[in-house]
Each structure stands twice: as structure tokens, then as C-alpha cells.
Amino acid sequence: MWDIYQRDGRGVAVRSTWDRLTSSLSDPHEIFGGLVKYVNYASDPFPDDNWITPYMHKRKSFEHEKEARLMLIDPHGFNAVSFEGSRQLGFGEFDDGEPPATHSVSVELTMLVEAIYVAPGTPEWQSNLVQRLAGRYLKECTFEHSSLDDAPIF
């Protein structure tokens, strides 16, 4: 996936767990989440049993992402706000008629981040910079280079 989401050795990936993610969030709103289900919209049955279902599904062609998704409920008008962006996802009216541009959620990074990986081909200076920043702000996380830069075993 390095080739899809970064270019020329300039990517950084963060490893976490579901428990770490949910424990790191701090917000008065109720936050819902789970794993995205990947479906073929032309042939797979699509459940319509609750309002959150459409936001927890994606096309089968994205299955390699293995995405987890979080959403929160705005109790003022029962509006769903997606963490994927700032678009309003439905239900109810906002007080001023306009959806908020964003909703910030406090995240405890030291709790969230378990490890940081730098992409294969990352220049040494950039890797060193990321490692120094991680050491300063995320003392408990591990720092690793992608194993795709390792020499082959044969």
C-alpha cells in the first residue's frame, strides 16, 4: 500500500489497535465505530436496518484498506458528523441552518500511537527527523523502517 498512499519514500504509517484508538479519544459526544464492510453493490445484499449502515460500507475494490471508521453523534439536532471529512451526513437541522465545517475531537497521541513506520526509500535525513519527533512527543512508541528496504534473504 506504500505505492498507493505515498510517493517517492515520503510516507509515514502509524500502527495502533482498536483499543488504543477508542481509549485515546476524548469527546462529550457519543462516538460509534467499527470495521468497514466491503461489498459488491451490484450483487451483494445491502442491509438497511439502521442509519449508520451506509457509512460503514465501501466498494469491494477498496478491501485492501482494511479500514476502521469512527463517527460521532451531534445531540443538537441528531446530526452525524464523519471523521473522514467535514460534510454533514444527515438527519435533523443545525441551529443556524448550516453544518459545522469540522468537529475537533481530542486525541491522546501517546495512547493512540503504538509504532511509526517510514516508507521504503525514505531519505535518511527525513527518517532521522521523523524519529527525533517521535522520540520527543511519543516516547513509548516504536520507530521502524519498512522491511521492504531489507536485503532479500536468498
Secondary structure, DSSP 8 states (H G I E B T S, - for coil): -HHHH-STT--EEEE--HHHHHHHEE-SSEEEEEE-EEE-TTTS----SSTTGGGGEEEGGGGGG--EEEEEEETTTTEEEETT-S-B--SS--TTSS--S----EE-HHHH-SEEEE-TT--HHHHHHHHHHHHHH-TTSEEEE-GGGS----
